[in-house]
Amino acid sequence: MAERSFKAEIERLKLGEGETFHGEGILAVTKALLESGVAYVGGYQGSPISHLMDVFSDASELMAGLGVHFESSASEATAAAMLAASVNYPLRGAVAWKSVVGTNVASDALSNVASGGVTGGALIILGEDYGEGSSIMQERTHAFAMKSQMWLLDPRPSLPVIVDMVQKGFELSEASNTPVMLELRVRACHVTGSFTARDNRRPPLTVAEAADAPVRDTDRIVLPPANFLHEVEKIEKRWPAGIDFIRRNALNEHFGTEDDDIGIIVQGGIFNSLNRGLELLDLSDAYGNASLPIYVLNVTYPLIPDEVRDFCAGKRAVLVVEEGQPEFIEHELNTLIRRAGLDTTVCGKDVLPRAGEYTADAIREGVSKFLRQHAPGRAPAAQSAPPPALSPASVPQRPAGFCTGCPERPIFSAMKLVQKEIGELHVSADIGCHLFSILPPFHIGNTTMGYGLGTAGASAFKPEGKRAVAIMGDGGFWHNGLTSGIGNAVFNQDDNLTIIVDNGYSAATGGQDILSSRAKPPHRKTNNPIERAVRGVGIAWARTRTRTYDVAGMRDTIREALTSPEKGPKVLIAQSECQLNRQRRLKPQIARALKSGQRVVRERFGVDPDTCTGDHSCIRLSGCPSLSIRTNPDPLRQDPVAHVENSCVGCGVCGEVSHAAILCPSFYKARIISNPSRGDRIRHRMRQWVIGFLQRHDERKLAARAF
Ligand SMILES: O=C(O)C(=O)Cc1c[nH]c2ccccc12
């Protein structure tokens, strides 16, 4: 079950010729694919492209009706390899994933498809999650475009441009027999706007029809001698054809004034930020009517030598606004300007930050510096004062952490308890929500090497004494952990423990179903147990614990795995449902039950303030966001007591941790009964009577001793 449902929005994907489509960037992309006669679509979810995959998934029936094949690929490598369908057949195909990580994973297939070239248009839609909102290493997909010679579109975040780039992207791919990448930053994915729709088009050839009439062309297969010819073809045919198409179709744009002796060259994807920066300097308005010329690169690779020459001719200096490092575009512009015999100065990273996100403010600062150097008359009068520095104490910290009720929390609580007994462990962490164990209060995890690579990251550790621990999510396990981690550990006779967090979904990417998910979606085969898979590749010591919230049980199994005399790789599958997905699943059911007057029981935990000692070790071992502190009601004690807030979902970990760690008995479980039955009411009255009797008894005893 995905984080967001697009069932309502996808109705708009049926709009026809001339109607106005209004919505988010990712929906516009999907609509543009359908209008382009795409024959097949695939991909792997990851921020900020997760929602695009969810849109595809929700629209899969509509696509099937048009004869378009869609599937959620097992990984980005799978998705990229799917583009093989466009090598021999005039089939348009689109795949999507998160870059740069997904492109890393896909790069084997991408190199192959880029070498052999394509007949049908191949479009790779990339969510480029760069900047301060990103959760991954800061790298540029641009490097992949250059090394494999694939074209890179970086459209201005405006719906008509994005839609046009999808459609032209296919044509460009076909005209130059080259795969085309379409990069969408997170804001472009979710920018809202309008464009004029066209009719959806059935693919002229479907994948089923192509399969019926196989075509084989050994010149397109990456195998000597054809691979040597591909290199020549890339340079002599595909590159010139690409440049020609981009120029003839004016994929790059011009904004602002025409003639000037300075100008700006910008990646399309950050045009809006540039324009905002210029607006703040009174050099543009909200519509991009700038008072200096701007050349917008909706195609950042390849650059078009004639366009660069024409833009730079007669200009003393140009500023290149290029996010991320190294400055590939700036380097190439210098070469092209030199080759054109011009002496235009190219500014870029000398006035803009070398790395980091190009926010409107960073760009405003860079443009100001550029103007001071090359057009002092148009520079802002004074250097703007830096914003007042905030002391770290005045900025509330909000480290990422496990959600309330997350089933992964008790796994790490149990590990902390084991570490107390046998000492610190080396822990090879993985991509997924479980990576939050690195942060307080757990401080568990020494490295992370990539998706599903937790076990591989521990493979150099061949312990003689203490075993190392690897963490892997169920998402990572099916993405590639089964072979690169578990299979490798079997083959190389590891003696480490892998804990596979089986929460039922690819939770970190937004709750998509995977092979071991418990849901039974109509067109997929789920419920494939992870334990069966690891035993299948030779794991002898495998345990599945079905309730991670049982902290004592988790602790005992982890201890057993780390201390048992048995040698060989060990796998502990720790199961409990992702709480976010569970809430999404249950909330509508509960709401319906409450409305229809059915009896509903919800559980919450609480802390008895009279018993709580106020030492807060429960918080240190759990870190649940619903576990907080409040003033001690006892006037003789000063330490604040622990307190469970109303966001509690009743997972019970706080209490379990406290008991497993023998901390204190102050946690209690309350059952909130809505629409109680007669039996509930009678039981409630009897309890009240007993409690009242005991309380009155206590009060009388206290009153007797009072003075
Ligand atoms: O959803 C995200 O933000 C992720 O980083 C998950 C992810 C999806 N595909 C990947 C490939 C390599 C590393 C992480 C991911």
The ligand as an SDF file (V2000), in Angstrom:
LIG
                    3D

 15 16  0  0  0  0  0  0  0  0999 V2000
   13.7690    6.3770   -1.2720 O   0  0  0  0  0  0  0  0  0  0  0  0
   14.9190    6.7900   -1.1120 C   0  0  0  0  0  0  0  0  0  0  0  0
   15.1070    7.9820   -0.8390 O   0  0  0  0  0  0  0  0  0  0  0  0
   16.0790    5.9130   -1.2380 C   0  0  0  0  0  0  0  0  0  0  0  0
   17.1820    6.3850   -1.1050 O   0  0  0  0  0  0  0  0  0  0  0  0
   15.8670    4.4780   -1.5500 C   0  0  0  0  0  0  0  0  0  0  0  0
   16.4910    3.9660   -2.7550 C   0  0  0  0  0  0  0  0  0  0  0  0
   15.8350    3.6090   -3.8750 C   0  0  0  0  0  0  0  0  0  0  0  0
   16.7180    3.0990   -4.7590 N   0  0  0  0  0  0  0  0  0  0  0  0
   17.9470    3.1180   -4.2210 C   0  0  0  0  0  0  0  0  0  0  0  0
   19.1490    2.7060   -4.7370 C   0  0  0  0  0  0  0  0  0  0  0  0
   20.2870    2.8400   -3.9430 C   0  0  0  0  0  0  0  0  0  0  0  0
   20.1880    3.3990   -2.6750 C   0  0  0  0  0  0  0  0  0  0  0  0
   18.9690    3.8040   -2.1750 C   0  0  0  0  0  0  0  0  0  0  0  0
   17.8420    3.6560   -2.9500 C   0  0  0  0  0  0  0  0  0  0  0  0
  1  2  2  0
  2  3  1  0
  2  4  1  0
  4  5  2  0
  4  6  1  0
  6  7  1  0
  7  8  2  0
  7 15  1  0
  8  9  1  0
  9 10  1  0
 10 11  1  0
 10 15  2  0
 11 12  2  0
 12 13  1  0
 13 14  2  0
 14 15  1  0
M  END
$$$$
